[in-house]
Amino acid sequence: MTDNKAVHISLVCAICLLIDQGTKWWASDYLVAWQMTSYWGDLIRIGYTENLGVFLSLGASFTATERTLLFVVAVGLFLIALMGYMLRTRDLTRLQLTSLSLIFAGGLGNLIDRVLNQGAVIDFINVGVGSLRTGIFNIADVAIMIGAIIIILATPIGSIKSAT
């Protein structure tokens, strides 16, 4: 596993970033801003939005400087630390490495948006039934959530060790 670790991380990240950035490009070029279109009996709604905050627009009301410090600088530092952890930790299973790579790639996808889109992340998917609906999200958010769920389910309690 150690020999192929960087290749594995790179492959997961490349696939995730291609899908994320490709769908965001599609959303920004082909969807009408702030207008949601319903599909499959209103189970899924698709429409272009920009989110200055994070999950459920938390932090959108912060000043531009505060958002930059929290959502660009702090996230960038977290991603650097996460990559270091993935590369240095010797006993991660392939599933754990994949899940951490998904979290990294999703974070990087949204960080790219913030840097290239005046601090905003492109969101375009909403899922729900009736009035019970998610916030509007993107593929990077999906990667982060899948990665988080997998790492929680794939890591037995007490087995997390420091990078050595």
C-alpha positions as CSV (number, residue, x, y, z in Angstrom):
1,M,0.0,0.0,0.0
2,T,2.8,2.4,0.8
3,D,4.3,2.3,-2.7
4,N,0.9,3.1,-4.3
5,K,-0.4,5.6,-1.7
6,A,0.4,8.7,-3.7
7,V,-1.0,7.2,-6.9
8,H,-4.2,6.1,-5.1
9,I,-4.7,9.6,-3.6
10,S,-4.0,11.2,-7.0
11,L,-6.4,8.9,-8.8
12,V,-9.3,9.5,-6.3
13,C,-8.7,13.2,-6.3
14,A,-8.4,13.5,-10.1
15,I,-11.7,11.7,-10.7
16,C,-13.5,13.6,-8.0
17,L,-12.1,17.0,-9.2
18,L,-12.9,16.3,-12.8
19,I,-16.5,15.4,-12.0
20,D,-16.9,18.3,-9.5
21,Q,-15.4,21.0,-11.7
22,G,-17.0,19.7,-14.8
23,T,-20.5,19.7,-13.3
24,K,-19.9,23.2,-11.8
25,W,-18.8,24.4,-15.3
26,W,-22.0,22.9,-16.8
27,A,-24.1,24.5,-14.1
28,S,-22.6,27.9,-14.6
29,D,-22.9,27.7,-18.4
30,Y,-26.3,26.0,-18.8
31,L,-28.5,26.6,-15.8
32,V,-30.5,29.7,-15.1
33,A,-29.3,31.5,-12.0
34,W,-31.5,31.1,-8.9
35,Q,-34.2,29.2,-10.8
36,M,-34.7,25.6,-9.7
37,T,-36.1,23.0,-12.1
38,S,-37.8,19.9,-10.7
39,Y,-37.1,16.3,-11.8
40,W,-38.5,12.9,-10.8
41,G,-41.6,14.1,-9.1
42,D,-39.7,16.9,-7.3
43,L,-37.3,14.5,-5.7
44,I,-34.4,16.4,-7.3
45,R,-34.2,20.1,-8.1
46,I,-31.4,21.5,-10.2
47,G,-30.5,25.2,-10.5
48,Y,-27.4,27.5,-10.4
49,T,-26.7,29.3,-7.1
50,E,-23.6,30.8,-5.5
51,N,-22.9,30.2,-1.8
52,L,-20.6,32.6,0.0
53,G,-20.9,30.6,3.2
54,V,-20.4,26.9,4.0
55,F,-23.0,24.2,4.9
56,L,-26.5,25.7,4.7
57,S,-24.9,29.1,3.9
58,L,-23.4,29.4,7.4
59,G,-21.0,32.3,7.4
60,A,-22.4,34.0,4.3
61,S,-22.9,37.1,6.3
62,F,-19.3,37.3,7.5
63,T,-17.2,40.1,6.0
64,A,-15.1,39.3,2.9
65,T,-12.0,39.2,5.0
66,E,-13.5,36.9,7.6
67,R,-14.7,34.5,4.8
68,T,-11.3,34.6,3.2
69,L,-9.5,33.7,6.5
70,L,-12.0,31.0,7.4
71,F,-13.0,29.5,4.1
72,V,-9.8,29.9,2.1
73,V,-6.8,30.2,4.5
74,A,-8.1,27.8,7.2
75,V,-9.5,25.3,4.7
76,G,-6.2,25.5,2.8
77,L,-4.2,24.8,5.9
78,F,-6.5,21.9,6.9
79,L,-6.1,20.4,3.4
80,I,-2.3,20.6,3.6
81,A,-2.5,18.9,7.0
82,L,-4.8,16.2,5.7
83,M,-2.6,15.5,2.8
84,G,0.4,15.2,5.1
85,Y,-1.5,12.9,7.4
86,M,-2.5,10.7,4.4
87,L,1.0,10.5,3.1
88,R,2.8,10.0,6.4
89,T,0.4,7.5,8.2
90,R,1.6,4.0,7.3
91,D,-1.3,1.9,8.5
92,L,-4.3,3.4,6.7
93,T,-6.4,0.8,5.0
94,R,-7.2,1.4,1.3
95,L,-10.8,2.2,2.3
96,Q,-9.7,4.8,4.9
97,L,-7.3,6.3,2.4
98,T,-10.0,6.5,-0.2
99,S,-12.4,8.2,2.2
100,L,-9.8,10.7,3.3
101,S,-8.9,11.3,-0.4
102,L,-12.6,12.0,-1.1
103,I,-12.7,14.5,1.8
104,F,-9.5,16.2,0.5
105,A,-10.8,16.3,-3.1
106,G,-14.1,17.7,-2.1
107,G,-12.5,20.4,0.1
108,L,-10.1,21.2,-2.8
109,G,-12.9,21.5,-5.3
110,N,-14.8,24.0,-3.2
111,L,-11.5,25.8,-2.4
112,I,-10.9,26.2,-6.1
113,D,-14.3,27.7,-6.5
114,R,-13.7,30.2,-3.7
115,V,-10.4,31.3,-5.2
116,L,-11.7,31.6,-8.8
117,N,-15.2,32.8,-8.0
118,Q,-14.8,35.8,-5.7
119,G,-15.2,33.7,-2.6
120,A,-18.3,31.9,-3.7
121,V,-18.9,28.1,-4.2
122,I,-21.1,27.0,-7.1
123,D,-24.0,24.9,-5.9
124,F,-26.8,23.4,-8.0
125,I,-28.4,20.3,-6.5
126,N,-31.3,20.0,-4.0
127,V,-32.9,16.8,-2.9
128,G,-36.0,16.1,-0.8
129,V,-39.6,15.1,-0.5
130,G,-42.3,17.8,0.0
131,S,-41.0,20.5,2.4
132,L,-38.3,18.2,3.8
133,R,-35.4,19.2,1.6
134,T,-31.6,19.4,1.8
135,G,-29.7,22.6,1.3
136,I,-28.4,23.3,-2.2
137,F,-25.1,21.5,-2.7
138,N,-22.6,20.3,-5.3
139,I,-20.5,17.2,-6.2
140,A,-17.6,18.3,-3.9
141,D,-20.1,18.3,-1.0
142,V,-21.2,14.8,-1.9
143,A,-17.6,13.6,-2.0
144,I,-16.9,15.2,1.5
145,M,-20.1,13.5,2.9
146,I,-19.3,10.1,1.4
147,G,-15.8,10.3,2.6
148,A,-16.9,11.3,6.1
149,I,-19.5,8.5,6.3
150,I,-17.0,5.9,5.0
151,I,-14.2,7.0,7.4
152,I,-16.7,6.8,10.3
153,L,-18.0,3.4,9.4
154,A,-14.5,2.0,8.3
155,T,-12.5,3.1,11.4
156,P,-13.1,1.1,14.6
157,I,-13.2,3.3,17.7
158,G,-9.8,3.5,19.3
159,S,-7.8,2.6,16.2
160,I,-7.0,6.1,15.0
161,K,-3.3,6.7,15.6
162,S,-1.0,9.7,15.1
163,A,1.0,9.9,11.9
164,T,4.3,8.1,12.3
